[in-house]
Amino acid sequence: MVVIRLARGGSHNRPYFSIVATDSRSRRDGRFIEKLGFYNPVPSEGVEAVRINSERVGYWTSVGAQVSPAVKKLLKNNK
């Protein structure tokens, strides 16, 4: 099953998350099928915090991908 979830990046105390479509059996930060956006919980001045390609998210959900609760919250707040 394909899942749309967050993959953590960044350094210690500076988290950065990629929103990815991935196989549910793969590791959190492992292989993914497609990168759909990003989320920066601690952005600097003038830096965008969230960017989501809603067209691609719509495609993946239309073919049966499940959306994780965290990404679902980001999608709701981003609209």
Backbone as a printed PyTorch tensor [residue, N CA C, xyz], in Angstrom:
tensor([[[ 0.8380, -1.1790,  0.0000],
         [ 0.0000,  0.0000,  0.0000],
         [ 0.8830,  1.2420,  0.0000]],

        [[ 0.4420,  2.2590, -0.7240],
         [ 1.1730,  3.5180, -0.7860],
         [ 0.6440,  4.4440,  0.2940]],

        [[ 1.5680,  5.1320,  0.9810],
         [ 1.2320,  6.0530,  2.0620],
         [ 1.8790,  7.3950,  1.7690]],

        [[ 1.1500,  8.4700,  2.0440],
         [ 1.7140,  9.8170,  1.9590],
         [ 2.0480, 10.2210,  3.3840]],

        [[ 3.3450, 10.4120,  3.6590],
         [ 3.7810, 10.6920,  5.0200],
         [ 4.9950, 11.6120,  5.0240]],

        [[ 5.4540, 11.9430,  6.2320],
         [ 6.6090, 12.8140,  6.3980],
         [ 7.8890, 11.9830,  6.5170]],

        [[ 8.9520, 12.4500,  5.8830],
         [10.2860, 11.8530,  6.0260],
         [11.1780, 12.9280,  6.6260]],

        [[11.8190, 12.6300,  7.7520],
         [12.5920, 13.6410,  8.4700],
         [13.9740, 13.8280,  7.8690]],

        [[14.3770, 15.0780,  7.8270],
         [15.7170, 15.4460,  7.3930],
         [16.2120, 16.5410,  8.3120]],

        [[17.2260, 17.2430,  7.9070],
         [17.7440, 18.3350,  8.7290],
         [18.7260, 17.8330,  9.7630]],

        [[19.1460, 18.7460, 10.6250],
         [20.1360, 18.4000, 11.6420],
         [19.5100, 18.4350, 13.0240]],

        [[20.3140, 18.1930, 14.0120],
         [19.8660, 18.1920, 15.3980],
         [19.2880, 19.5650, 15.7560]],

        [[18.1030, 19.5890, 16.3260],
         [17.3750, 20.8040, 16.6990],
         [16.9470, 21.6730, 15.5160]],

        [[17.1210, 21.2310, 14.2940],
         [16.6760, 21.9530, 13.0950],
         [15.9600, 20.9660, 12.1690]],

        [[14.7960, 20.4570, 12.5710],
         [14.1220, 19.4510, 11.7500],
         [13.5950, 20.0380, 10.4430]],

        [[13.5260, 19.1890,  9.4490],
         [13.0180, 19.5420,  8.1350],
         [12.3500, 18.2800,  7.5970]],

        [[11.1230, 18.3770,  7.1660],
         [10.3860, 17.2030,  6.7320],
         [10.0300, 17.2940,  5.2600]],

        [[10.2020, 16.1940,  4.5500],
         [ 9.7250, 16.0790,  3.1850],
         [ 8.4100, 15.3260,  3.2100]],

        [[ 7.4620, 15.7510,  2.4060],
         [ 6.1910, 15.0480,  2.2640],
         [ 6.3690, 14.1270,  1.0650]],

        [[ 6.2790, 12.8200,  1.3000],
         [ 6.5870, 11.8440,  0.2610],
         [ 5.4890, 10.8050,  0.1150]],

        [[ 5.4060, 10.2480, -1.0830],
         [ 4.5800,  9.0770, -1.3330],
         [ 5.5320,  7.8930, -1.3000]],

        [[ 5.2320,  6.9140, -0.4560],
         [ 6.1430,  5.8000, -0.2650],
         [ 5.3730,  4.5090, -0.0100]],

        [[ 6.0380,  3.3990, -0.1620],
         [ 5.4640,  2.1120,  0.1980],
         [ 5.3890,  2.0480,  1.7160]],

        [[ 4.3000,  1.5470,  2.2430],
         [ 4.1110,  1.5300,  3.6960],
         [ 5.1380,  0.6620,  4.4140]],

        [[ 5.7790, -0.2580,  3.7070],
         [ 6.7640, -1.1420,  4.3340],
         [ 8.1560, -0.5410,  4.4070]],

        [[ 8.3910,  0.5590,  3.7000],
         [ 9.7210,  1.1710,  3.7270],
         [ 9.9160,  1.9920,  4.9920]],

        [[11.1660,  2.2300,  5.3410],
         [11.4920,  2.9730,  6.5510],
         [11.0710,  4.4390,  6.4200]],

        [[10.9310,  5.1040,  7.5530],
         [10.4550,  6.4880,  7.5700],
         [11.2960,  7.3930,  6.6800]],

        [[12.6080,  7.2930,  6.7790],
         [13.4930,  8.1620,  6.0110],
         [14.1340,  7.4270,  4.8400]],

        [[13.5870,  6.2710,  4.4920],
         [14.1790,  5.4460,  3.4460],
         [13.6730,  5.7920,  2.0590]],

        [[13.5630,  4.7620,  1.2470],
         [13.1500,  4.9210, -0.1430],
         [11.7540,  5.5110, -0.2500]],

        [[11.5390,  6.3240, -1.2690],
         [10.2090,  6.8470, -1.5280],
         [ 9.9590,  6.8510, -3.0260]],

        [[ 8.6840,  6.9490, -3.4020],
         [ 8.3040,  6.9310, -4.8070],
         [ 8.4020,  8.3270, -5.4050]],

        [[ 7.8400,  9.3110, -4.6880],
         [ 7.8170, 10.6690, -5.2090],
         [ 7.7880, 11.6700, -4.0550]],

        [[ 8.5040, 12.7720, -4.2200],
         [ 8.4750, 13.8580, -3.2340],
         [ 7.3480, 14.8110, -3.6210]],

        [[ 6.4530, 15.0900, -2.6620],
         [ 5.2690, 15.8870, -2.9400],
         [ 5.3200, 17.2770, -2.3300]],

        [[ 6.3130, 17.5580, -1.4960],
         [ 6.4180, 18.8690, -0.8780],
         [ 7.3420, 18.8260,  0.3170]],

        [[ 7.2710, 19.8820,  1.1340],
         [ 8.0980, 19.9290,  2.3360],
         [ 7.3680, 20.6700,  3.4360]],

        [[ 7.8540, 20.4800,  4.6670],
         [ 7.3520, 21.1690,  5.8520],
         [ 8.5410, 21.5320,  6.7140]],

        [[ 8.6810, 22.8190,  7.0070],
         [ 9.7560, 23.3110,  7.8620],
         [ 9.1150, 23.8770,  9.1240]],

        [[ 9.1520, 23.1500, 10.2560],
         [ 8.4740, 23.6100, 11.4650],
         [ 9.1310, 24.8140, 12.1350]],

        [[10.3840, 25.0990, 11.8450],
         [11.0770, 26.2530, 12.4240],
         [11.7180, 27.0840, 11.3060]],

        [[10.8870, 27.7670, 10.4960],
         [11.4500, 28.5340,  9.3750],
         [12.1280, 29.8130,  9.8400]],

        [[13.1020, 30.2580,  9.0760],
         [13.7580, 31.5390,  9.3250],
         [12.8600, 32.6540,  8.7930]],

        [[13.2470, 33.8840,  9.0350],
         [12.4920, 35.0300,  8.5310],
         [12.4350, 34.9960,  7.0070]],

        [[11.2500, 35.1750,  6.4710],
         [11.0800, 35.2450,  5.0210],
         [11.1950, 33.9140,  4.2950]],

        [[11.2420, 32.8170,  5.0290],
         [11.3520, 31.4980,  4.4070],
         [10.0090, 30.7910,  4.5240]],

        [[ 9.5910, 30.1760,  3.4470],
         [ 8.2970, 29.5020,  3.4270],
         [ 8.3270, 28.2500,  4.3010]],

        [[ 7.2400, 28.0140,  5.0350],
         [ 7.1930, 26.9120,  5.9920],
         [ 6.6460, 25.6290,  5.3760]],

        [[ 5.6770, 25.7450,  4.4900],
         [ 5.0420, 24.5570,  3.9040],
         [ 4.8290, 24.7750,  2.4170]],

        [[ 5.1540, 23.7630,  1.6330],
         [ 4.8140, 23.7630,  0.2100],
         [ 4.3480, 22.3520, -0.1310]],

        [[ 3.1420, 22.2570, -0.6920],
         [ 2.5710, 20.9640, -1.0380],
         [ 2.0620, 21.0190, -2.4670]],

        [[ 2.4270, 20.0210, -3.2550],
         [ 1.9190, 19.9030, -4.6170],
         [ 0.5780, 19.1790, -4.5390]],

        [[-0.5010, 19.9550, -4.3650],
         [-1.8240, 19.3690, -4.1270],
         [-2.3360, 18.5820, -5.3290]],

        [[-1.8800, 18.9250, -6.5140],
         [-2.2790, 18.1780, -7.7090],
         [-1.7810, 16.7310, -7.6280]],

        [[-0.5360, 16.5580, -7.2340],
         [ 0.0340, 15.2090, -7.1140],
         [-0.5330, 14.4570, -5.9110]],

        [[-0.8080, 15.1710, -4.8160],
         [-1.4370, 14.5300, -3.6530],
         [-2.8130, 14.0150, -4.0540]],

        [[-3.5480, 14.8150, -4.8310],
         [-4.8540, 14.3900, -5.3320],
         [-4.7520, 13.1580, -6.2110]],

        [[-3.7130, 13.1210, -7.0500],
         [-3.5160, 11.9400, -7.8970],
         [-3.2970, 10.6910, -7.0460]],

        [[-2.3760, 10.7880, -6.0810],
         [-2.0410,  9.6170, -5.2680],
         [-3.2330,  9.1370, -4.4490]],

        [[-4.0130, 10.0630, -3.9120],
         [-5.1910,  9.6370, -3.1470],
         [-6.2480,  9.0310, -4.0680]],

        [[-6.3190,  9.4940, -5.3250],
         [-7.3040,  8.9290, -6.2550],
         [-6.9700,  7.4950, -6.6580]],

        [[-5.6910,  7.1310, -6.5900],
         [-5.3080,  5.7600, -6.9250],
         [-5.1700,  4.8830, -5.6880]],

        [[-5.6200,  5.4030, -4.5230],
         [-5.7000,  4.5570, -3.3400],
         [-4.6720,  4.7790, -2.2530]],

        [[-3.8570,  5.8160, -2.3590],
         [-2.8580,  6.0690, -1.3090],
         [-3.5420,  6.5740, -0.0470]],

        [[-3.0230,  6.1580,  1.0950],
         [-3.5290,  6.6090,  2.3870],
         [-2.6870,  7.8000,  2.8440]],

        [[-3.3220,  8.7400,  3.5220],
         [-2.6260,  9.9290,  4.0140],
         [-2.4350,  9.7860,  5.5230]],

        [[-1.2110, 10.0100,  6.0000],
         [-0.9400,  9.9060,  7.4340],
         [-1.6390, 11.0470,  8.1800]],

        [[-1.8950, 10.8730,  9.4770],
         [-2.5620, 11.9380, 10.2490],
         [-1.8110, 13.2640, 10.2420]],

        [[-0.4920, 13.2330, 10.3060],
         [ 0.2950, 14.4720, 10.3110],
         [ 0.1640, 15.2110,  8.9860]],

        [[ 0.2190, 14.4930,  7.8810],
         [ 0.0910, 15.1210,  6.5730],
         [-1.3400, 15.6070,  6.3580]],

        [[-2.3050, 14.8550,  6.8610],
         [-3.6970, 15.2660,  6.7610],
         [-3.9080, 16.6170,  7.4480]],

        [[-3.2590, 16.8020,  8.6140],
         [-3.3490, 18.0690,  9.3440],
         [-2.7000, 19.1990,  8.5530]],

        [[-1.5460, 18.9310,  7.9170],
         [-0.8870, 19.9360,  7.1070],
         [-1.7380, 20.3350,  5.9080]],

        [[-2.3640, 19.3520,  5.2730],
         [-3.2280, 19.6270,  4.1220],
         [-4.4140, 20.4810,  4.5370]],

        [[-4.9870, 20.1800,  5.6760],
         [-6.1370, 20.9340,  6.1700],
         [-5.7500, 22.3760,  6.4700]],

        [[-4.5960, 22.5950,  7.1000],
         [-4.1480, 23.9340,  7.4520],
         [-3.6460, 24.7230,  6.2590]],

        [[-3.2270, 24.0390,  5.1940],
         [-2.6310, 24.6870,  4.0400],
         [-3.6750, 25.2080,  3.0480]],

        [[-4.9040, 24.7300,  3.1370],
         [-5.9300, 25.1340,  2.1700],
         [-6.4300, 26.5060,  2.3770]]])
